[in-house]
Amino acid sequence: MGISLQKSQSVSLAKEARSGLSLITLGVGWDVAKGGFFGRMLGGGGDIDLDASCLTFDAGKTVLETVWFGELINASGTIRHSGDNLTGEGDGDDESIAIQLDRLDSKVEYIVLTVNSFRGQTFDKVANAFGRVVDNQSGREMARFDISDSGPHTGLILASLTRNGGQWDFKAIGERTGGRTVHDLTGPARAIL
């Protein structure tokens, strides 16, 4: 089990990896909050369509590429989205994004992972939500953080990866925001860098 991070904490992925780090997966999972009869009347229960997305930025904080359910693979094939989960049902990662760190374009200095509620349901309808980073070579979870931060927001700047020389640092961000698509979260994502 990896490090359990809190909001604004960071970790060097190179230090957490037991061997050279080349391919990681950023996974996101969630469940629908259960609230009994009154909870269902107020919008609890049913399906929640959260969407994990990835934005890459250069040193000047210009967006280079966006990978999301509408664009599952970036141009070079180094970032791949698992596909859209419309309900949050099932165990483990509901959506994931695999990133080939050792093959990323050298212009990429920052990677930001976002989560948004496509249907506009707020995060207070979500339970057991988490984000995690897995080293694909070993299958080891290197970092995990809880994102069940209830509130009336529809978007979350989940985490960032920052190039640090030849290595990558991972930071749990947990910044609440509005927005129903990754495009709505581009400005807030840039602002946290």
N, C-alpha and C positions, 0 to 999 in steps of 0.2 A: 504494500500500500504506500502511496506517495504522500507528499506533504498536504495537509489540509490548510487551505489558504482562507484568509478573511479578506474583506473588501480592502483594496489598495495595497495588499501585500504582494511581493514579487519573489521569484525564484529563478536562479540560473538553471536552465534546462541542461546545459553541459555538465554541471556538477551533479545533477540528479540522474543523468544517464550513466549506465555502467560501462557503456562502450560508445563509440562514435555515434552521434545522433544525426540521423539522416531523414527519417520519415516519422512524422508524428500524426496523431489524430486528435482533433479537438471535438469532443463529444458533448452533446447537450441532451438531458432527459427531463421529463416532467410528467406529472399526473394532474388530473382534474381535481380541484378541491372539493371535498364532500362537506355538505353543510346541513344535512337533514332536509325536511320539508321546506322550511323557510329559506335555507340556503339555495335550494333549487328554484324557489319562487323568485329569488333575487339574482338569479343568473348562475348559480353554482351547478355542478353536474354537467352532463353533456360532453361534447368534444371541445378541445382547445387546440387551435391551429397556431402553434408557435413556429417561427422560422429562424433557423440558424443561418447566418451569412458571414462572409469573410471579405474584408476590404484590404487591398494592399496599397501602401503609400510610398512615395519616394522621400528623399531627404528633405525636400521642400514642402512636404505634406500634401502633395498632389496625388489624387487617386489614380492608381495605375490600372487596377482591375477589381471587379466585384464578382464573387462567386456566391450564388444563392440558388433557390429552387428553379428560377427561370434561366439560369446560366450555370449548369452543373460543373463545368470544367473550364479552367482558364485556357488562354491561347496556347501555352506551352505544355499543358497537361500536368503541371506540377502541383495544382490545387484541385481537388475533386470533392464535390458534395455528394452525400449518400442519397439524396432525393427527399422529397417533401413528405413529412408525416403530418396528416391532417387531424389527428386525434390525441396524440400523446399516449396511446395505449401500448402496453407491453413493458417489459423490464429492460433495463440498460439504456443505452443511447437511443434516443428517438430520432435524432438527426446527427450526422457527424461530417466533419470536413477533414480530409487527409491532405497533409502538406509535405511535399518533398523538399525539405529545407536545403539540402545540399545541391539542388538543381534550380532553385529559384533565381530569377533574373537578378543580377547584381545591383540593379536600381532599387530593388525592394528593401527598404529600411525598416518599415513597420507593417505589421499585420494586425488588424483589429477584428475581433469576433463580436458580432452583434446578435441579439435575439429580438424579434418583434412579433406582435400578435396581429396576424394578417386580417382577422375578422374584427379587430378592434376590442376584443375581450381584454379586460385589464388583468394585471398580474395578481390581483387578490383572488382570482378564480383558479390560480395555479398552486399546486402543492408538490412537495418533494422534488423541486427543480434543482438541477445541478449542472455544472460545467466541469470538464476534466480534460487532462492532457495525457495521452498514452504514447509511449515509445513503441512503435510498431515492430521494431526488430526483436525486442525482448517480450513484448506484450504487457509490459509493466506500466501501471498507472503512476505517473510522476507527480501529478498535482490534481487536487479536487477542491471545488468550492461550491458552497450552497448558494443558490440564487432564488430561494423561496422568499424573497423580500416583498411581502405583500404591499400592494398599493394600487392607486388608480392610474398607473402608467401603462403604456402599451409597447414600450420599447426599452431595451437595456443594452448599454455598451458593456459587454460581458468581460472581455479580457483583451490584452494586447501582447504581441510579441515584438521585441525590439532587437535589431541586429546590434551586437556588441562585439566588434572586431569580427572574428570568425565564429562566434557563438551567438546564441539567442537567449534573451531574458524574457520570462513570462510574467505578466502582472495581472492579477485578478482586479477588475475595476468595479463592476457592479453599479455603474452610473445610470440612474433612472432617466428616461426621456420619453417623448411621445413619438408616434410614427407607426405606420402599419406595414411599411416595406423597408428594405435595406436602403433604398434611395432616400427615404425620409431621415435615416440615421447617419448619413454621410457627414453632415455638418457637425453633429455632436461627436462623432467618431474622430474627426479631424481635431476638434477642440481639446480632446483629452491627451493628444500626443505631445 
